[in-house]
Amino acid sequence: MTDERFLKMMTDPGTLMEVIWLMTNMHDFEELVKEHGEQTLMRLACESILVKRGEA
């Protein structure tokens, strides 16, 4: 995912809420943030949303 596409998704309120929901429902969220970083998890959540929408 390009930085431009990632930023576009993060500025869309609906997508941002979906990203937050996905991240907060991840198993062992705190450990994942420590291991991989918050931005990496946000990008993974965005990728998941794009796959679900058929836009990946």
Phi, psi and omega in degrees: 000133179285157177299322180298315180293320178300312180296322178297318179294323182288341179267355176272117185303319180296316179293319179299318178296321179294320177298313180299317179299313180299316183293318183287344178261006177288140176292134180058046183307313182300318179294320179296320178296317180297320183283316190246342182092150184295318183295323177298317179293324177295318178296319177297320177296319178298316178300318179298319179296316179297320178296315180300323180280350183077025182252005184279000000 
